[in-house]
Amino acid sequence: MKKELWYLLINGQSDATTGLYGNFYSYGLHLGDALNNTFEIIAKVKFQNPNLIEAFKLDNFEVIEKNNELIKLSNDVYMREKIYPFSFDDLDKEFQPPVGITKSTGEDQYDYDLITENFVAYGQDDNGIFELELVVGKAKLIEAFLKIIDFLPTVDGFWIYIQSHWCDKKTELWVAKHFVNKEQVIYFLTEQENNTIKNGFIKLVVHSVQGESNLTLDDHKKIQLYTKDEEVFKHFIGQIKDLGYKQTRDFYNLEFGFQHWHYRVADSLNRTEFIEMLKDNHFEFIDAWEE
């Protein structure tokens, strides 16, 4: 399989108080693989706790300006010599996108600084549905989502949408009808963390019959609740506030108005392997359709 070439804007730390930005160019089988190749090598240039901030897929090495000035870190990874420090305690430092999605290099409709960890709650619509949306950054997303599952009154089903932009195939719906409690769902997501929560090509849905409530983690790594039960809705708002997230009306996330890339991590299953994993865990295929 031919390797892809990616530009990566990465930040990290050189010590407890100093952050760093660096520009890297990396080859990999896919974005997550290129990122892993970079993360494995950049400790040599004092980048600790690295985070992907932006990415862009390049046609070839020759399109990189002044590529003769790049420092070769490995056969797959190059970097610009100049590194940009910042105060790690800066309260205005950029939002760290969760694993599985990242901003693309280029002009966006909105300012990236508008994305912060907060939530928005919408009143009942014409279909009787209350909606809540929550954005959480890389450091807290997994812990937050697993905690929020427990806010549902019951768990009566679990399903996974494999999105069409994974290998440009049909969207597929797979359901675990035998997942009928919170512990089963949380155990599965914990065991398959790299293939589920960290996978930017799938949507997870945890279902409760009370209020026909659906808790989702979508392919943009946004947590959402849809419910027809106002008490469930109010309970979620209170619990999410208790986790430390503020309610807002100015809500932004890496879905609308921002160019972005979806990816899966290097140590994860490809689409074919992922489907086999679902079968091994007794998920049932429901339907597939063109988007």
C-alpha positions as a Markdown table, in Angstrom:
| # | Residue | x | y | z |
|---|---|---|---|---|
| 1 | Met | 0.0 | 0.0 | 0.0 |
| 2 | Lys | 1.4 | 3.4 | -1.0 |
| 3 | Lys | 2.2 | 5.8 | 1.8 |
| 4 | Glu | 0.6 | 9.2 | 2.1 |
| 5 | Leu | 2.5 | 12.4 | 2.9 |
| 6 | Trp | 1.0 | 14.7 | 5.5 |
| 7 | Tyr | 1.8 | 18.1 | 6.9 |
| 8 | Leu | 1.3 | 18.1 | 10.7 |
| 9 | Leu | 1.2 | 21.1 | 13.1 |
| 10 | Ile | 1.9 | 19.7 | 16.5 |
| 11 | Asn | 2.3 | 21.2 | 19.9 |
| 12 | Gly | 3.8 | 19.7 | 23.0 |
| 13 | Gln | 5.9 | 20.5 | 26.1 |
| 14 | Ser | 9.6 | 20.9 | 26.6 |
| 15 | Asp | 9.1 | 21.2 | 30.4 |
| 16 | Ala | 6.3 | 21.8 | 33.0 |
| 17 | Thr | 5.9 | 25.5 | 32.0 |
| 18 | Thr | 7.0 | 25.7 | 28.4 |
| 19 | Gly | 4.9 | 24.6 | 25.4 |
| 20 | Leu | 6.2 | 24.2 | 21.8 |
| 21 | Tyr | 4.8 | 24.4 | 18.3 |
| 22 | Gly | 6.5 | 22.6 | 15.5 |
| 23 | Asn | 5.9 | 21.9 | 11.8 |
| 24 | Phe | 6.4 | 18.4 | 10.6 |
| 25 | Tyr | 6.0 | 16.4 | 7.4 |
| 26 | Ser | 5.4 | 12.7 | 7.7 |
| 27 | Tyr | 4.7 | 9.6 | 5.6 |
| 28 | Gly | 2.3 | 7.0 | 6.6 |
| 29 | Leu | -0.3 | 4.5 | 5.4 |
| 30 | His | -3.0 | 7.0 | 6.6 |
| 31 | Leu | -3.1 | 10.1 | 8.7 |
| 32 | Gly | -3.1 | 8.2 | 12.0 |
| 33 | Asp | -0.1 | 6.2 | 10.9 |
| 34 | Ala | 1.8 | 9.3 | 9.8 |
| 35 | Leu | 1.0 | 10.9 | 13.1 |
| 36 | Asn | 2.2 | 7.9 | 15.0 |
| 37 | Asn | 5.5 | 7.9 | 13.1 |
| 38 | Thr | 5.9 | 11.5 | 14.1 |
| 39 | Phe | 5.0 | 11.1 | 17.7 |
| 40 | Glu | 7.5 | 8.2 | 18.0 |
| 41 | Ile | 10.4 | 10.3 | 16.8 |
| 42 | Ile | 9.8 | 13.8 | 18.1 |
| 43 | Ala | 10.8 | 13.0 | 21.6 |
| 44 | Lys | 14.4 | 13.5 | 20.2 |
| 45 | Val | 13.6 | 17.2 | 19.7 |
| 46 | Lys | 12.2 | 17.6 | 23.2 |
| 47 | Phe | 8.5 | 17.4 | 22.3 |
| 48 | Gln | 6.7 | 15.7 | 25.2 |
| 49 | Asn | 2.9 | 15.1 | 25.4 |
| 50 | Pro | 2.4 | 16.0 | 21.7 |
| 51 | Asn | -1.0 | 17.0 | 20.3 |
| 52 | Leu | -2.1 | 17.2 | 16.7 |
| 53 | Ile | -3.5 | 20.7 | 15.9 |
| 54 | Glu | -3.7 | 20.8 | 12.1 |
| 55 | Ala | -3.1 | 18.5 | 9.2 |
| 56 | Phe | -3.0 | 18.6 | 5.5 |
| 57 | Lys | -2.5 | 15.9 | 2.9 |
| 58 | Leu | 0.2 | 16.7 | 0.3 |
| 59 | Asp | 0.5 | 15.4 | -3.2 |
| 60 | Asn | 4.3 | 14.8 | -3.0 |
| 61 | Phe | 7.4 | 16.0 | -1.3 |
| 62 | Glu | 8.3 | 18.4 | -4.1 |
| 63 | Val | 5.3 | 20.7 | -3.3 |
| 64 | Ile | 6.8 | 21.5 | 0.2 |
| 65 | Glu | 8.4 | 25.0 | 0.1 |
| 66 | Lys | 12.1 | 25.0 | 0.8 |
| 67 | Asn | 12.0 | 21.3 | 1.4 |
| 68 | Asn | 15.8 | 21.2 | 1.2 |
| 69 | Glu | 15.9 | 23.1 | 4.6 |
| 70 | Leu | 13.9 | 20.4 | 6.4 |
| 71 | Ile | 15.6 | 18.4 | 9.1 |
| 72 | Lys | 15.3 | 14.6 | 8.5 |
| 73 | Leu | 14.3 | 12.9 | 11.7 |
| 74 | Ser | 13.7 | 9.4 | 10.2 |
| 75 | Asn | 13.0 | 7.9 | 6.8 |
| 76 | Asp | 9.4 | 9.0 | 7.2 |
| 77 | Val | 9.5 | 12.2 | 9.3 |
| 78 | Tyr | 10.9 | 15.7 | 8.6 |
| 79 | Met | 10.6 | 18.9 | 10.5 |
| 80 | Arg | 11.1 | 22.7 | 10.1 |
| 81 | Glu | 14.1 | 23.8 | 12.1 |
| 82 | Lys | 12.3 | 26.6 | 13.9 |
| 83 | Ile | 10.2 | 25.7 | 16.9 |
| 84 | Tyr | 7.8 | 28.2 | 18.5 |
| 85 | Pro | 7.6 | 28.3 | 22.3 |
| 86 | Phe | 4.6 | 29.4 | 24.3 |
| 87 | Ser | 3.6 | 29.5 | 28.0 |
| 88 | Phe | 2.0 | 26.3 | 28.9 |
| 89 | Asp | -0.1 | 28.1 | 31.5 |
| 90 | Asp | -1.6 | 30.4 | 28.9 |
| 91 | Leu | -5.4 | 30.3 | 29.5 |
| 92 | Asp | -5.9 | 31.2 | 25.9 |
| 93 | Lys | -4.0 | 28.3 | 24.4 |
| 94 | Glu | -5.7 | 26.5 | 21.5 |
| 95 | Phe | -8.5 | 23.9 | 21.8 |
| 96 | Gln | -6.9 | 20.4 | 21.6 |
| 97 | Pro | -9.2 | 18.4 | 19.3 |
| 98 | Pro | -10.0 | 14.8 | 20.4 |
| 99 | Val | -8.2 | 11.9 | 18.8 |
| 100 | Gly | -10.0 | 11.0 | 15.6 |
| 101 | Ile | -10.5 | 14.5 | 14.2 |
| 102 | Thr | -8.3 | 17.5 | 13.5 |
| 103 | Lys | -8.5 | 20.9 | 11.9 |
| 104 | Ser | -7.3 | 21.2 | 8.3 |
| 105 | Thr | -4.8 | 23.8 | 7.3 |
| 106 | Gly | -6.5 | 26.6 | 5.4 |
| 107 | Glu | -9.2 | 29.3 | 5.7 |
| 108 | Asp | -12.2 | 28.6 | 7.8 |
| 109 | Gln | -15.6 | 30.2 | 8.1 |
| 110 | Tyr | -15.1 | 30.8 | 11.8 |
| 111 | Asp | -12.2 | 31.6 | 14.0 |
| 112 | Tyr | -10.7 | 28.4 | 15.5 |
| 113 | Asp | -10.4 | 30.2 | 18.9 |
| 114 | Leu | -14.2 | 30.1 | 19.2 |
| 115 | Ile | -14.1 | 26.4 | 19.9 |
| 116 | Thr | -14.0 | 25.8 | 23.6 |
| 117 | Glu | -15.2 | 23.1 | 26.0 |
| 118 | Asn | -18.8 | 23.9 | 26.7 |
| 119 | Phe | -22.4 | 22.7 | 25.9 |
| 120 | Val | -25.6 | 24.0 | 24.4 |
| 121 | Ala | -29.1 | 22.9 | 25.3 |
| 122 | Tyr | -32.1 | 23.3 | 22.9 |
| 123 | Gly | -35.7 | 23.4 | 24.0 |
| 124 | Gln | -38.3 | 20.9 | 22.7 |
| 125 | Asp | -38.7 | 21.0 | 18.9 |
| 126 | Asp | -41.8 | 20.2 | 16.8 |
| 127 | Asn | -41.1 | 16.5 | 17.2 |
| 128 | Gly | -41.0 | 16.7 | 20.9 |
| 129 | Ile | -37.3 | 16.2 | 21.2 |
| 130 | Phe | -34.9 | 18.0 | 23.6 |
| 131 | Glu | -31.3 | 18.2 | 22.4 |
| 132 | Leu | -28.0 | 18.8 | 24.2 |
| 133 | Glu | -24.5 | 19.1 | 22.5 |
| 134 | Leu | -21.2 | 19.0 | 24.4 |
| 135 | Val | -17.7 | 19.7 | 23.1 |
| 136 | Val | -14.8 | 18.2 | 25.1 |
| 137 | Gly | -11.1 | 18.3 | 24.2 |
| 138 | Lys | -8.6 | 15.5 | 23.8 |
| 139 | Ala | -7.5 | 15.2 | 27.5 |
| 140 | Lys | -11.0 | 14.6 | 28.9 |
| 141 | Leu | -13.2 | 13.2 | 26.1 |
| 142 | Ile | -12.9 | 9.5 | 26.9 |
| 143 | Glu | -13.4 | 9.9 | 30.6 |
| 144 | Ala | -16.3 | 12.3 | 30.1 |
| 145 | Phe | -18.2 | 10.2 | 27.6 |
| 146 | Leu | -17.9 | 7.1 | 29.8 |
| 147 | Lys | -19.2 | 9.0 | 32.8 |
| 148 | Ile | -22.0 | 10.6 | 30.9 |
| 149 | Ile | -23.3 | 7.1 | 29.8 |
| 150 | Asp | -24.1 | 6.6 | 33.5 |
| 151 | Phe | -26.4 | 9.7 | 33.4 |
| 152 | Leu | -28.9 | 7.7 | 31.3 |
| 153 | Pro | -31.8 | 6.2 | 33.4 |
| 154 | Thr | -31.3 | 2.8 | 31.7 |
| 155 | Val | -29.4 | 1.4 | 28.7 |
| 156 | Asp | -31.5 | -0.7 | 26.5 |
| 157 | Gly | -29.5 | -0.9 | 23.3 |
| 158 | Phe | -26.2 | 0.1 | 21.6 |
| 159 | Trp | -25.5 | 0.7 | 17.9 |
| 160 | Ile | -22.6 | 1.8 | 15.7 |
| 161 | Tyr | -22.8 | 3.7 | 12.4 |
| 162 | Ile | -19.8 | 3.2 | 10.1 |
| 163 | Gln | -19.7 | 6.4 | 8.2 |
| 164 | Ser | -19.5 | 6.5 | 4.4 |
| 165 | His | -16.3 | 8.7 | 4.4 |
| 166 | Trp | -14.4 | 5.7 | 5.8 |
| 167 | Cys | -13.0 | 4.3 | 2.6 |
| 168 | Asp | -15.8 | 6.0 | 0.6 |
| 169 | Lys | -18.2 | 3.1 | 1.0 |
| 170 | Lys | -21.8 | 3.0 | 2.2 |
| 171 | Thr | -22.9 | 4.0 | 5.6 |
| 172 | Glu | -23.6 | 0.9 | 7.7 |
| 173 | Leu | -25.6 | 0.4 | 10.8 |
| 174 | Trp | -24.6 | -2.4 | 13.3 |
| 175 | Val | -26.6 | -3.1 | 16.5 |
| 176 | Ala | -25.7 | -4.9 | 19.7 |
| 177 | Lys | -29.2 | -6.0 | 20.8 |
| 178 | His | -27.6 | -8.0 | 23.7 |
| 179 | Phe | -26.1 | -4.8 | 25.3 |
| 180 | Val | -28.8 | -4.1 | 27.8 |
| 181 | Asn | -27.0 | -2.4 | 30.6 |
| 182 | Lys | -24.4 | 0.3 | 31.1 |
| 183 | Glu | -21.7 | -2.0 | 32.3 |
| 184 | Gln | -21.7 | -4.0 | 29.0 |
| 185 | Val | -21.4 | -0.8 | 26.9 |
| 186 | Ile | -18.7 | 0.7 | 29.0 |
| 187 | Tyr | -16.7 | -2.5 | 29.0 |
| 188 | Phe | -16.9 | -2.8 | 25.3 |
| 189 | Leu | -15.8 | 0.8 | 24.7 |
| 190 | Thr | -13.0 | 0.5 | 27.1 |
| 191 | Glu | -11.7 | -2.8 | 25.5 |
| 192 | Gln | -12.1 | -1.3 | 22.0 |
| 193 | Glu | -11.1 | 2.3 | 22.8 |
| 194 | Asn | -8.7 | 2.7 | 19.8 |
| 195 | Asn | -11.4 | 1.2 | 17.5 |
| 196 | Thr | -14.4 | 3.2 | 18.8 |
| 197 | Ile | -14.0 | 6.3 | 20.9 |
| 198 | Lys | -10.7 | 7.2 | 19.1 |
| 199 | Asn | -12.1 | 6.3 | 15.6 |
| 200 | Gly | -13.1 | 9.4 | 13.6 |
| 201 | Phe | -15.1 | 7.3 | 11.1 |
| 202 | Ile | -17.9 | 6.0 | 13.3 |
| 203 | Lys | -20.8 | 7.2 | 15.4 |
| 204 | Leu | -21.7 | 5.6 | 18.7 |
| 205 | Val | -25.3 | 5.6 | 20.0 |
| 206 | Val | -26.3 | 4.4 | 23.5 |
| 207 | His | -30.1 | 4.0 | 23.7 |
| 208 | Ser | -32.5 | 4.2 | 26.6 |
| 209 | Val | -36.2 | 3.5 | 26.2 |
| 210 | Gln | -37.1 | 6.2 | 28.7 |
| 211 | Gly | -38.0 | 9.2 | 26.6 |
| 212 | Glu | -36.6 | 7.4 | 23.5 |
| 213 | Ser | -33.3 | 8.8 | 24.6 |
| 214 | Asn | -30.2 | 8.5 | 22.5 |
| 215 | Leu | -26.7 | 9.5 | 23.7 |
| 216 | Thr | -24.3 | 9.8 | 20.8 |
| 217 | Leu | -20.6 | 10.3 | 20.2 |
| 218 | Asp | -20.5 | 11.3 | 16.6 |
| 219 | Asp | -17.6 | 11.1 | 14.1 |
| 220 | His | -16.8 | 14.7 | 14.9 |
| 221 | Lys | -16.3 | 13.7 | 18.6 |
| 222 | Lys | -19.2 | 15.7 | 19.8 |
| 223 | Ile | -21.3 | 14.3 | 22.6 |
| 224 | Gln | -25.1 | 14.7 | 22.0 |
| 225 | Leu | -28.3 | 13.8 | 23.8 |
| 226 | Tyr | -31.7 | 13.5 | 22.1 |
| 227 | Thr | -34.7 | 12.8 | 24.4 |
| 228 | Lys | -38.4 | 13.3 | 24.6 |
| 229 | Asp | -38.3 | 13.2 | 28.4 |
| 230 | Glu | -37.8 | 16.6 | 29.9 |
| 231 | Glu | -36.7 | 15.2 | 33.3 |
| 232 | Val | -33.9 | 13.2 | 31.5 |
| 233 | Phe | -32.9 | 16.4 | 29.7 |
| 234 | Lys | -32.8 | 18.5 | 32.9 |
| 235 | His | -30.9 | 15.8 | 34.7 |
| 236 | Phe | -28.2 | 15.7 | 32.0 |
| 237 | Ile | -27.9 | 19.5 | 32.2 |
| 238 | Gly | -27.3 | 19.4 | 35.9 |
| 239 | Gln | -24.9 | 16.5 | 35.8 |
| 240 | Ile | -22.8 | 18.0 | 32.9 |
| 241 | Lys | -22.6 | 21.3 | 34.9 |
| 242 | Asp | -21.4 | 19.3 | 37.9 |
| 243 | Leu | -18.6 | 17.9 | 35.6 |
| 244 | Gly | -17.4 | 21.5 | 35.2 |
| 245 | Tyr | -18.8 | 22.4 | 31.7 |
| 246 | Lys | -20.5 | 25.7 | 31.2 |
| 247 | Gln | -23.7 | 26.2 | 29.2 |
| 248 | Thr | -23.4 | 28.6 | 26.2 |
| 249 | Arg | -25.4 | 30.0 | 23.3 |
| 250 | Asp | -22.3 | 30.6 | 21.2 |
| 251 | Phe | -21.5 | 26.9 | 20.4 |
| 252 | Tyr | -18.8 | 25.9 | 17.9 |
| 253 | Asn | -17.2 | 22.6 | 17.1 |
| 254 | Leu | -15.1 | 20.9 | 14.3 |
| 255 | Glu | -18.1 | 20.1 | 12.2 |
| 256 | Phe | -19.6 | 23.2 | 10.6 |
| 257 | Gly | -17.6 | 26.1 | 9.4 |
| 258 | Phe | -14.2 | 24.4 | 9.9 |
| 259 | Gln | -12.2 | 22.4 | 7.3 |
| 260 | His | -11.2 | 19.2 | 9.0 |
| 261 | Trp | -9.9 | 15.6 | 8.7 |
| 262 | His | -11.2 | 12.4 | 10.2 |
| 263 | Tyr | -8.7 | 9.7 | 11.1 |
| 264 | Arg | -8.1 | 6.5 | 13.1 |
| 265 | Val | -5.0 | 5.8 | 15.2 |
| 266 | Ala | -2.2 | 3.7 | 14.0 |
| 267 | Asp | -2.9 | 0.8 | 16.4 |
| 268 | Ser | -6.5 | 0.3 | 15.2 |
| 269 | Leu | -8.5 | -1.9 | 12.8 |
| 270 | Asn | -9.2 | -1.0 | 9.2 |
| 271 | Arg | -12.8 | -1.0 | 8.0 |
| 272 | Thr | -12.8 | -4.7 | 7.0 |
| 273 | Glu | -11.2 | -5.7 | 10.3 |
| 274 | Phe | -13.6 | -3.5 | 12.3 |
| 275 | Ile | -16.6 | -5.2 | 10.8 |
| 276 | Glu | -15.1 | -8.6 | 11.7 |
| 277 | Met | -14.6 | -7.4 | 15.2 |
| 278 | Leu | -18.3 | -6.4 | 15.4 |
| 279 | Lys | -19.3 | -9.8 | 14.2 |
| 280 | Asp | -17.1 | -11.4 | 16.8 |
| 281 | Asn | -18.9 | -9.4 | 19.4 |
| 282 | His | -22.3 | -10.5 | 18.1 |
| 283 | Phe | -23.4 | -7.2 | 16.6 |
| 284 | Glu | -26.1 | -7.5 | 14.0 |
| 285 | Phe | -25.9 | -5.9 | 10.6 |
| 286 | Ile | -29.1 | -3.8 | 10.1 |
| 287 | Asp | -28.7 | -1.8 | 6.9 |
| 288 | Ala | -26.4 | 0.1 | 4.5 |
| 289 | Trp | -27.1 | 3.1 | 2.3 |
| 290 | Glu | -25.5 | 5.7 | 0.1 |
| 291 | Glu | -25.1 | 9.2 | 1.7 |
